[in-house]
Amino acid sequence: MAYELLPNEIDRLRESLEREQGLRLAAEGAAGRAERELAERRRLSDLLQVIADAANCAATPQAAVQMVLDEICAHTGWPVGHAYLASADAPPVLVSAGLWHFDPPERFGRLRQSLAVSRVPAPESLPGRVLATGECAWVRDLAQDDSSARGELACAAGLQGAFALPVTIGASTAAVLEFFSELPVKPEAAFLEVAAQVGAHLGRAFERLRAAEHRAKLEAQLLRARRLEAIGALAGGIAHDLNNLLAPMMTGVGLLQGKLAEPEDREMGLVIEAAAQRGAQLVKQLLAAAAADEAAPPAPAEPAADGGGELILVVDDEAAVREVTRRTLEKHRYRVVTAGEGREALTVFMQRWNDVKLVLTDTLMPVMGGVALVRALRALNPELKVVATSGLDEDRRRAELAALGVSDFIRKPFRPQELLAAIERQLAGPVGVSPGA
């Protein structure tokens, strides 16, 4: 005889079967969710790795930002990404970095125009809130949560949700990236975590690339400074040589003027002297960018100098300068001995120790220059009179000479009148003036 189930037993079996089916479906759902979550985490991990690698390889901060905009939009399927940079204002505002992702570009022309010129003060908008807090934020529905002109334009373009992340350098926010979706959106916790890491990765790339840019600028400035220094040294050397060429012309014309009897010859001498003066002024303009009045001062009348047989040691590495200077001084009854550089001058001075009353020396010479020569002469005879000359107007050497008690410094090319006046001042001055007095 077959066993028949009672109605209540059938109900219990049915309930048990339904529970088993429910548990099985729940387990399958949980397994599916776990698989989906695991797959999403893998995708997010891959996204983070791609962004980190690309940011480390980017040549500029702009390239790194553009790559992040493209990668996040590709991962999420969101059609719009845009970058702001934080200004240096206090408090800072956000200004468009001019970096975008649009898919398709023609659909979002008005939105792009609006964002390109906007300045977003914190915290009056989604990117403004991110700037103020330094944390990721989102708007689920722009139509309800953002009544700004920016939000209205986004809605008009068919966009509903928005998300923004900060690019952080230390405790400060350097930039904000915002993204728009076509559906209301609330990002998952895992995505928010990865987005924060993306901002930190990008911030480190910013810091590295800005440091590299700063270093490159410093290197370029150093290279430019070295080039300018080299050009300055070259120009200084050329000017020195040009002034040494002009010096015999100006001094020699003055020497010849007294011997020229014909008016036409004297007029030609004045023309040559004026040309030499103009050349000297051009050299001065080239080196010192001389100010307003570049006209040569009128030549003073030549003093009726009478050297009375005093012996002067003339030191210059240019033979023509030495010769013209010697003739000029001898014309005015000075005796002259010469030397081509500092060491030779010391030898000559030691031989004529008691006779040399004044040393006329160039400052820039080979072997031993003028400053070193004057220092050595002061050690031998502190009361010796010195007049310095140079084809360059060098503040450093003039200061060194002034510290050694040299008060007369004549810039080449000079006229005979200037030379004779400086020598007379020194020989007429007090004896025994100490250096630096």
LINVENRA-V805240 format. One record per pair of residues at least 4 apart in sequence whose ideal C-beta (glycine too) atoms are under 7 Angstrom apart, sorted by the first residue. I is the first residue (numbers start at 0). J is the second residue. D is the distance in Angstrom with one decimal. If there is no record, write none. Layout:
BEGIN
i:I j:J d:D
i:I j:J d:D
END
This chain:
BEGIN
i:4 j:8 d:4.6
i:4 j:9 d:5.2
i:6 j:10 d:6.6
i:7 j:11 d:6.6
i:8 j:12 d:6.4
i:9 j:13 d:6.3
i:10 j:14 d:6.3
i:11 j:15 d:6.3
i:12 j:16 d:6.3
i:13 j:17 d:6.4
i:14 j:18 d:6.4
i:15 j:19 d:6.4
i:16 j:20 d:6.3
i:17 j:21 d:6.2
i:18 j:22 d:6.2
i:19 j:23 d:6.2
i:20 j:24 d:6.2
i:21 j:25 d:6.1
i:22 j:26 d:6.1
i:23 j:27 d:6.3
i:24 j:28 d:6.1
i:25 j:29 d:6.1
i:26 j:30 d:6.2
i:27 j:31 d:6.3
i:28 j:32 d:6.2
i:29 j:33 d:6.1
i:30 j:34 d:6.3
i:31 j:35 d:6.2
i:32 j:36 d:6.0
i:33 j:37 d:6.1
i:34 j:38 d:6.2
i:35 j:39 d:6.2
i:36 j:40 d:6.3
i:37 j:41 d:6.4
i:38 j:42 d:6.4
i:39 j:43 d:6.2
i:39 j:189 d:6.5
i:40 j:44 d:6.1
i:40 j:189 d:5.9
i:41 j:45 d:6.3
i:42 j:46 d:6.3
i:42 j:74 d:6.9
i:43 j:47 d:6.3
i:43 j:189 d:5.9
i:43 j:190 d:6.4
i:43 j:193 d:4.5
i:44 j:48 d:6.4
i:45 j:49 d:6.3
i:46 j:50 d:6.3
i:46 j:70 d:6.3
i:46 j:74 d:5.0
i:46 j:193 d:6.7
i:47 j:51 d:6.1
i:47 j:193 d:5.3
i:47 j:196 d:5.8
i:47 j:197 d:6.5
i:48 j:52 d:6.2
i:49 j:53 d:6.1
i:49 j:70 d:5.9
i:50 j:54 d:5.9
i:50 j:67 d:5.7
i:50 j:70 d:5.6
i:50 j:197 d:5.4
i:50 j:200 d:6.1
i:51 j:55 d:6.4
i:51 j:200 d:4.9
i:52 j:56 d:6.4
i:53 j:57 d:6.3
i:53 j:66 d:4.6
i:54 j:63 d:4.7
i:54 j:200 d:5.4
i:54 j:201 d:5.6
i:54 j:204 d:3.9
i:55 j:204 d:6.5
i:57 j:62 d:4.3
i:57 j:63 d:3.7
i:57 j:66 d:6.4
i:57 j:204 d:6.1
i:57 j:208 d:6.8
i:58 j:62 d:5.5
i:59 j:208 d:6.0
i:60 j:64 d:6.4
i:60 j:205 d:5.1
i:60 j:208 d:4.9
i:60 j:209 d:6.5
i:61 j:65 d:6.3
i:61 j:98 d:6.2
i:62 j:66 d:6.4
i:63 j:67 d:6.6
i:63 j:201 d:6.0
i:63 j:204 d:4.7
i:63 j:208 d:6.9
i:64 j:68 d:6.5
i:64 j:82 d:4.8
i:64 j:96 d:6.5
i:64 j:98 d:5.2
i:64 j:174 d:6.8
i:64 j:201 d:7.0
i:65 j:69 d:6.4
i:65 j:98 d:5.2
i:66 j:70 d:6.1
i:67 j:71 d:6.2
i:67 j:176 d:6.5
i:67 j:197 d:6.4
i:67 j:201 d:5.8
i:68 j:72 d:6.3
i:68 j:80 d:3.7
i:68 j:82 d:6.4
i:68 j:98 d:6.4
i:68 j:100 d:4.3
i:68 j:176 d:6.5
i:69 j:73 d:6.2
i:69 j:100 d:5.4
i:70 j:74 d:6.3
i:71 j:75 d:6.1
i:71 j:80 d:6.3
i:71 j:178 d:6.2
i:72 j:77 d:5.3
i:72 j:78 d:7.0
i:72 j:80 d:4.8
i:72 j:100 d:4.7
i:72 j:102 d:6.8
i:72 j:178 d:6.6
i:75 j:178 d:6.9
i:77 j:178 d:4.9
i:77 j:179 d:6.2
i:77 j:180 d:4.5
i:78 j:101 d:6.8
i:78 j:102 d:4.5
i:78 j:179 d:6.9
i:78 j:181 d:6.5
i:79 j:100 d:6.7
i:79 j:101 d:6.0
i:79 j:107 d:5.9
i:79 j:158 d:6.5
i:79 j:178 d:6.6
i:79 j:179 d:4.0
i:80 j:99 d:6.8
i:80 j:100 d:3.8
i:80 j:176 d:6.6
i:80 j:178 d:4.9
i:81 j:99 d:5.5
i:81 j:114 d:5.5
i:81 j:177 d:5.4
i:82 j:96 d:4.2
i:82 j:98 d:4.2
i:82 j:174 d:6.0
i:82 j:176 d:5.3
i:83 j:93 d:3.8
i:83 j:94 d:6.4
i:83 j:95 d:6.1
i:83 j:96 d:6.2
i:83 j:119 d:6.6
i:83 j:126 d:5.6
i:83 j:174 d:6.2
i:83 j:175 d:4.7
i:84 j:94 d:5.8
i:84 j:96 d:4.7
i:84 j:174 d:5.1
i:85 j:91 d:4.5
i:85 j:93 d:6.1
i:85 j:130 d:6.2
i:85 j:172 d:5.7
i:85 j:173 d:5.7
i:85 j:174 d:6.3
i:86 j:91 d:5.1
i:86 j:92 d:5.2
i:86 j:94 d:5.7
i:87 j:91 d:7.0
i:88 j:92 d:5.7
i:90 j:121 d:6.6
i:91 j:130 d:6.8
i:92 j:118 d:4.9
i:92 j:119 d:6.1
i:92 j:120 d:5.0
i:93 j:118 d:7.0
i:93 j:119 d:4.1
i:93 j:126 d:5.5
i:93 j:127 d:6.7
i:93 j:130 d:5.8
i:93 j:175 d:5.8
i:94 j:118 d:5.5
i:95 j:114 d:5.7
i:95 j:115 d:5.0
i:95 j:117 d:6.6
i:96 j:174 d:6.8
i:97 j:115 d:6.9
i:99 j:111 d:6.4
i:101 j:107 d:4.9
i:101 j:111 d:6.9
i:106 j:156 d:6.4
i:107 j:111 d:5.6
i:107 j:156 d:5.4
i:108 j:112 d:6.5
i:109 j:113 d:6.5
i:109 j:152 d:5.8
i:110 j:114 d:6.3
i:110 j:152 d:4.9
i:110 j:153 d:6.0
i:110 j:156 d:5.2
i:111 j:115 d:6.0
i:113 j:117 d:6.3
i:113 j:148 d:6.7
i:113 j:149 d:6.2
i:113 j:152 d:5.2
i:114 j:149 d:6.9
i:117 j:149 d:6.5
i:119 j:124 d:5.3
i:119 j:126 d:5.4
i:119 j:127 d:4.8
i:120 j:127 d:6.1
i:121 j:127 d:4.2
i:121 j:128 d:7.0
i:121 j:130 d:4.5
i:121 j:131 d:3.8
i:122 j:127 d:4.7
i:122 j:128 d:4.4
i:122 j:131 d:4.1
i:123 j:127 d:5.0
i:124 j:147 d:5.9
i:124 j:149 d:6.5
i:125 j:129 d:6.9
i:125 j:136 d:6.0
i:125 j:138 d:5.3
i:125 j:145 d:6.7
i:125 j:161 d:5.4
i:125 j:163 d:5.1
i:125 j:177 d:6.4
i:126 j:130 d:6.4
i:126 j:163 d:5.0
i:126 j:175 d:4.4
i:126 j:177 d:5.1
i:127 j:131 d:6.4
i:128 j:132 d:6.0
i:128 j:136 d:5.1
i:129 j:134 d:6.8
i:129 j:135 d:6.9
i:129 j:136 d:5.2
i:129 j:163 d:4.5
i:129 j:164 d:6.9
i:129 j:165 d:5.1
i:129 j:175 d:4.9
i:130 j:172 d:5.4
i:130 j:175 d:5.6
i:133 j:165 d:5.2
i:133 j:167 d:6.1
i:133 j:172 d:5.2
i:134 j:165 d:6.8
i:135 j:163 d:6.9
i:135 j:164 d:4.8
i:135 j:191 d:5.3
i:135 j:194 d:5.1
i:135 j:195 d:5.8
i:136 j:163 d:5.7
i:137 j:160 d:7.0
i:137 j:161 d:6.4
i:137 j:162 d:4.3
i:137 j:184 d:6.7
i:137 j:185 d:6.5
i:137 j:186 d:5.9
i:138 j:144 d:4.5
i:138 j:145 d:5.5
i:138 j:160 d:6.5
i:138 j:161 d:4.5
i:139 j:144 d:6.7
i:139 j:160 d:5.9
i:139 j:183 d:5.0
i:139 j:184 d:6.3
i:139 j:185 d:5.2
i:140 j:144 d:5.8
i:140 j:159 d:5.9
i:140 j:160 d:6.8
i:140 j:183 d:4.7
i:141 j:145 d:4.7
i:141 j:150 d:4.8
i:141 j:153 d:5.4
i:141 j:154 d:5.3
i:141 j:158 d:6.5
i:141 j:159 d:5.8
i:141 j:160 d:6.9
i:141 j:161 d:6.0
i:142 j:154 d:5.3
i:142 j:159 d:6.9
i:145 j:150 d:3.1
i:146 j:150 d:6.1
i:148 j:152 d:6.3
i:149 j:153 d:6.5
i:150 j:154 d:6.3
i:151 j:155 d:6.3
i:152 j:156 d:6.5
i:153 j:158 d:4.3
i:153 j:161 d:7.0
i:153 j:179 d:5.7
i:154 j:158 d:6.5
i:157 j:181 d:6.0
i:158 j:179 d:4.2
i:158 j:180 d:6.8
i:158 j:181 d:6.2
i:159 j:180 d:6.5
i:159 j:181 d:6.3
i:159 j:182 d:5.7
i:159 j:183 d:5.1
i:160 j:180 d:4.1
i:160 j:182 d:6.1
i:160 j:183 d:5.1
i:160 j:184 d:3.4
i:161 j:177 d:6.2
i:161 j:178 d:6.9
i:161 j:179 d:5.2
i:162 j:178 d:5.0
i:162 j:184 d:6.6
i:162 j:186 d:5.8
i:163 j:175 d:5.6
i:163 j:176 d:6.6
i:163 j:177 d:4.2
i:164 j:176 d:5.4
i:164 j:194 d:4.5
i:164 j:195 d:7.0
i:164 j:197 d:6.4
i:164 j:198 d:4.9
i:165 j:172 d:4.5
i:165 j:175 d:5.7
i:165 j:198 d:5.0
i:166 j:172 d:6.8
i:166 j:173 d:5.1
i:166 j:174 d:3.9
i:166 j:175 d:7.0
i:166 j:176 d:6.8
i:166 j:198 d:5.0
i:166 j:201 d:4.8
i:166 j:202 d:5.0
i:166 j:205 d:6.3
i:167 j:171 d:7.0
i:167 j:172 d:5.7
i:167 j:198 d:5.5
i:167 j:199 d:5.9
i:167 j:202 d:4.5
i:168 j:173 d:4.9
i:168 j:202 d:4.5
i:168 j:205 d:5.9
i:168 j:206 d:5.3
i:173 j:202 d:6.2
i:173 j:205 d:5.5
i:180 j:184 d:4.6
i:186 j:190 d:4.4
i:186 j:191 d:5.4
i:188 j:192 d:6.4
i:189 j:193 d:6.5
i:190 j:194 d:6.1
i:191 j:195 d:6.6
i:192 j:196 d:6.8
i:193 j:197 d:6.3
i:194 j:198 d:6.7
i:195 j:199 d:6.6
i:196 j:200 d:6.2
i:197 j:201 d:6.2
i:198 j:202 d:6.2
i:199 j:203 d:6.7
i:200 j:204 d:6.6
i:201 j:205 d:6.3
i:202 j:206 d:6.4
i:203 j:207 d:6.3
i:204 j:208 d:6.0
i:205 j:209 d:5.9
i:206 j:210 d:6.3
i:207 j:211 d:6.4
i:208 j:212 d:6.3
i:209 j:213 d:6.2
i:210 j:214 d:6.2
i:211 j:215 d:6.3
i:212 j:216 d:6.4
i:213 j:217 d:6.4
i:214 j:218 d:6.3
i:215 j:219 d:6.3
i:216 j:220 d:6.3
i:217 j:221 d:6.2
i:218 j:222 d:6.3
i:219 j:223 d:6.2
i:220 j:224 d:6.2
i:221 j:225 d:6.4
i:222 j:226 d:6.4
i:223 j:227 d:6.2
i:224 j:228 d:6.2
i:225 j:229 d:6.3
i:226 j:230 d:6.2
i:227 j:231 d:6.0
i:228 j:232 d:6.3
i:229 j:233 d:6.3
i:230 j:234 d:6.1
i:231 j:235 d:6.0
i:232 j:236 d:6.4
i:233 j:237 d:6.4
i:234 j:238 d:6.1
i:234 j:285 d:6.5
i:234 j:286 d:6.4
i:235 j:239 d:6.3
i:235 j:286 d:6.9
i:235 j:391 d:5.7
i:236 j:240 d:6.5
i:237 j:241 d:6.1
i:238 j:242 d:6.1
i:238 j:282 d:4.9
i:238 j:285 d:6.6
i:238 j:286 d:5.2
i:238 j:390 d:6.4
i:238 j:391 d:6.1
i:239 j:243 d:6.4
i:239 j:363 d:5.9
i:239 j:390 d:3.9
i:239 j:391 d:5.3
i:240 j:244 d:6.5
i:241 j:245 d:6.3
i:241 j:282 d:5.3
i:242 j:246 d:6.2
i:242 j:279 d:6.6
i:242 j:282 d:6.0
i:242 j:390 d:3.3
i:242 j:411 d:4.2
i:242 j:412 d:5.6
i:243 j:317 d:4.5
i:243 j:320 d:5.8
i:243 j:390 d:5.3
i:243 j:411 d:6.4
i:245 j:249 d:6.1
i:245 j:275 d:5.0
i:245 j:278 d:5.2
i:245 j:279 d:5.4
i:245 j:412 d:3.9
i:246 j:250 d:6.0
i:246 j:320 d:5.0
i:246 j:411 d:4.4
i:246 j:412 d:3.9
i:246 j:413 d:6.7
i:247 j:251 d:5.1
i:247 j:319 d:4.2
i:247 j:320 d:5.8
i:247 j:323 d:4.2
i:248 j:252 d:6.3
i:248 j:271 d:6.5
i:248 j:275 d:4.2
i:248 j:412 d:6.8
i:249 j:253 d:6.8
i:249 j:272 d:6.1
i:249 j:275 d:4.5
i:249 j:276 d:6.8
i:249 j:412 d:4.3
i:249 j:413 d:6.6
i:249 j:414 d:5.6
i:250 j:254 d:6.4
i:250 j:323 d:4.6
i:250 j:324 d:6.4
i:250 j:327 d:5.7
i:250 j:413 d:6.8
i:250 j:414 d:6.9
i:250 j:415 d:5.6
i:250 j:418 d:7.0
i:251 j:255 d:6.2
i:251 j:323 d:4.8
i:252 j:256 d:6.4
i:252 j:268 d:5.1
i:252 j:271 d:5.2
i:252 j:272 d:4.3
i:253 j:301 d:6.8
i:253 j:414 d:5.4
i:253 j:415 d:3.7
i:254 j:323 d:6.7
i:254 j:326 d:5.7
i:254 j:327 d:5.1
i:254 j:330 d:6.3
i:254 j:415 d:6.3
i:255 j:259 d:6.0
i:255 j:268 d:6.0
i:256 j:265 d:6.3
i:256 j:268 d:5.2
i:259 j:264 d:4.1
i:259 j:265 d:4.7
i:259 j:268 d:5.9
i:261 j:265 d:7.0
i:262 j:266 d:6.2
i:263 j:267 d:6.4
i:264 j:268 d:6.5
i:265 j:269 d:6.7
i:266 j:270 d:6.7
i:267 j:271 d:6.5
i:268 j:272 d:6.3
i:269 j:273 d:6.2
i:270 j:274 d:6.4
i:271 j:275 d:6.5
i:272 j:276 d:6.4
i:273 j:277 d:6.4
i:274 j:278 d:6.5
i:275 j:279 d:6.5
i:275 j:412 d:6.1
i:276 j:280 d:6.5
i:276 j:295 d:4.3
i:277 j:281 d:6.5
i:278 j:282 d:6.6
i:279 j:283 d:6.4
i:279 j:412 d:5.1
i:280 j:284 d:6.3
i:280 j:293 d:5.5
i:280 j:295 d:6.0
i:281 j:285 d:6.4
i:282 j:286 d:6.5
i:283 j:287 d:5.7
i:283 j:289 d:5.2
i:284 j:288 d:6.7
i:284 j:289 d:4.8
i:284 j:293 d:6.3
i:287 j:392 d:6.4
i:289 j:293 d:5.6
i:298 j:414 d:5.9
i:298 j:416 d:6.4
i:299 j:416 d:5.0
i:301 j:415 d:6.1
i:301 j:416 d:4.9
i:302 j:416 d:6.5
i:302 j:419 d:5.3
i:302 j:420 d:6.0
i:302 j:423 d:6.6
i:304 j:331 d:4.2
i:304 j:419 d:4.4
i:304 j:423 d:6.0
i:305 j:331 d:6.5
i:305 j:332 d:5.3
i:306 j:328 d:6.7
i:306 j:331 d:5.3
i:306 j:332 d:4.3
i:306 j:333 d:3.2
i:307 j:332 d:6.3
i:308 j:332 d:6.4
i:308 j:334 d:5.8
i:309 j:333 d:5.7
i:309 j:334 d:6.8
i:309 j:356 d:4.6
i:309 j:426 d:6.5
i:310 j:334 d:4.5
i:310 j:336 d:6.7
i:310 j:351 d:6.5
i:310 j:354 d:4.5
i:310 j:355 d:5.3
i:310 j:356 d:5.8
i:311 j:328 d:5.9
i:311 j:333 d:5.3
i:311 j:335 d:5.5
i:311 j:356 d:6.8
i:311 j:357 d:5.0
i:311 j:359 d:5.9
i:311 j:422 d:7.0
i:312 j:336 d:5.4
i:312 j:338 d:6.8
i:312 j:344 d:6.3
i:312 j:347 d:6.1
i:312 j:348 d:6.1
i:312 j:355 d:5.0
i:312 j:358 d:4.7
i:313 j:321 d:5.7
i:313 j:324 d:5.2
i:313 j:325 d:6.1
i:313 j:335 d:5.8
i:313 j:337 d:4.8
i:313 j:359 d:5.0
i:314 j:338 d:4.8
i:314 j:341 d:6.9
i:314 j:344 d:4.3
i:314 j:358 d:6.5
i:314 j:359 d:6.9
i:314 j:360 d:4.1
i:314 j:361 d:6.3
i:314 j:372 d:6.7
i:315 j:320 d:4.6
i:315 j:321 d:5.0
i:315 j:361 d:4.4
i:316 j:339 d:5.5
i:316 j:340 d:5.6
i:316 j:361 d:6.5
i:316 j:364 d:4.4
i:316 j:365 d:6.1
i:317 j:321 d:6.7
i:318 j:322 d:6.2
i:319 j:323 d:6.3
i:320 j:324 d:6.0
i:321 j:325 d:6.1
i:321 j:337 d:4.7
i:322 j:326 d:6.5
i:323 j:327 d:6.3
i:324 j:328 d:6.3
i:324 j:359 d:7.0
i:325 j:329 d:6.1
i:325 j:335 d:4.5
i:325 j:337 d:6.1
i:326 j:330 d:6.3
i:327 j:415 d:5.0
i:327 j:418 d:6.6
i:328 j:333 d:4.0
i:328 j:335 d:5.1
i:329 j:333 d:6.3
i:329 j:335 d:5.9
i:331 j:419 d:6.2
i:336 j:347 d:5.6
i:336 j:351 d:6.3
i:338 j:343 d:4.0
i:338 j:344 d:3.8
i:338 j:347 d:5.0
i:339 j:343 d:5.5
i:340 j:344 d:7.0
i:340 j:364 d:4.5
i:340 j:365 d:5.6
i:340 j:366 d:4.5
i:340 j:367 d:5.7
i:341 j:345 d:6.6
i:341 j:364 d:6.2
i:341 j:366 d:6.3
i:341 j:367 d:2.7
i:341 j:368 d:6.2
i:341 j:369 d:7.0
i:341 j:371 d:5.7
i:341 j:372 d:3.7
i:342 j:346 d:6.8
i:342 j:366 d:5.4
i:342 j:367 d:4.8
i:343 j:347 d:6.4
i:344 j:348 d:6.1
i:344 j:360 d:6.9
i:344 j:372 d:5.7
i:345 j:349 d:6.3
i:345 j:372 d:7.0
i:345 j:375 d:5.9
i:346 j:350 d:6.7
i:347 j:351 d:6.3
i:348 j:352 d:6.7
i:348 j:355 d:5.8
i:348 j:376 d:6.6
i:351 j:355 d:5.0
i:356 j:384 d:6.5
i:356 j:426 d:6.5
i:357 j:384 d:4.2
i:357 j:386 d:6.7
i:357 j:422 d:6.2
i:357 j:425 d:5.8
i:357 j:426 d:6.2
i:358 j:376 d:6.2
i:358 j:383 d:6.4
i:358 j:385 d:5.1
i:359 j:386 d:4.9
i:359 j:388 d:6.8
i:360 j:369 d:4.6
i:360 j:372 d:5.7
i:360 j:373 d:6.9
i:360 j:385 d:6.8
i:360 j:387 d:5.9
i:361 j:369 d:5.7
i:361 j:388 d:5.4
i:361 j:389 d:6.3
i:362 j:368 d:6.1
i:362 j:369 d:3.6
i:362 j:370 d:6.4
i:362 j:387 d:5.6
i:362 j:389 d:4.3
i:362 j:396 d:5.0
i:363 j:368 d:6.1
i:363 j:389 d:6.0
i:363 j:390 d:6.9
i:363 j:391 d:6.5
i:364 j:368 d:5.2
i:364 j:369 d:6.4
i:367 j:371 d:5.0
i:367 j:372 d:5.7
i:368 j:372 d:6.9
i:369 j:373 d:6.2
i:369 j:387 d:5.8
i:370 j:374 d:6.4
i:370 j:396 d:5.8
i:370 j:399 d:4.9
i:370 j:400 d:6.2
i:371 j:375 d:6.5
i:372 j:376 d:6.2
i:373 j:377 d:6.2
i:373 j:385 d:5.6
i:373 j:400 d:6.3
i:373 j:403 d:5.1
i:373 j:405 d:6.1
i:374 j:378 d:6.8
i:374 j:403 d:6.2
i:375 j:379 d:6.7
i:376 j:380 d:6.4
i:376 j:383 d:5.5
i:376 j:385 d:7.0
i:377 j:381 d:5.6
i:377 j:403 d:5.7
i:377 j:434 d:5.8
i:381 j:433 d:6.4
i:382 j:430 d:5.5
i:382 j:431 d:4.8
i:384 j:425 d:4.2
i:384 j:426 d:6.2
i:385 j:405 d:4.9
i:386 j:407 d:4.5
i:386 j:409 d:6.6
i:386 j:421 d:4.9
i:386 j:422 d:6.1
i:386 j:425 d:5.8
i:387 j:400 d:5.3
i:387 j:405 d:5.3
i:387 j:408 d:4.9
i:388 j:409 d:4.7
i:388 j:411 d:5.7
i:388 j:413 d:7.0
i:389 j:393 d:6.4
i:389 j:396 d:6.9
i:389 j:410 d:6.4
i:389 j:411 d:6.4
i:390 j:411 d:4.5
i:392 j:410 d:5.7
i:393 j:397 d:6.2
i:394 j:398 d:6.2
i:395 j:399 d:6.6
i:396 j:400 d:6.2
i:397 j:401 d:6.2
i:397 j:408 d:5.6
i:398 j:402 d:6.5
i:399 j:403 d:6.8
i:400 j:405 d:3.9
i:400 j:408 d:6.5
i:401 j:405 d:6.3
i:402 j:434 d:6.5
i:402 j:435 d:5.3
i:403 j:434 d:4.6
i:404 j:432 d:5.6
i:404 j:433 d:6.4
i:404 j:434 d:3.8
i:404 j:435 d:6.3
i:404 j:436 d:6.3
i:407 j:421 d:4.3
i:407 j:424 d:6.3
i:407 j:425 d:6.0
i:409 j:413 d:4.8
i:409 j:417 d:5.7
i:409 j:418 d:6.4
i:409 j:421 d:5.6
i:413 j:417 d:4.4
i:413 j:418 d:5.6
i:415 j:419 d:6.0
i:416 j:420 d:6.1
i:417 j:421 d:6.5
i:418 j:422 d:6.5
i:419 j:423 d:6.2
i:420 j:424 d:6.4
i:421 j:425 d:6.6
i:422 j:426 d:6.2
i:423 j:427 d:5.8
i:424 j:428 d:6.2
i:428 j:432 d:7.0
i:432 j:436 d:5.3
END
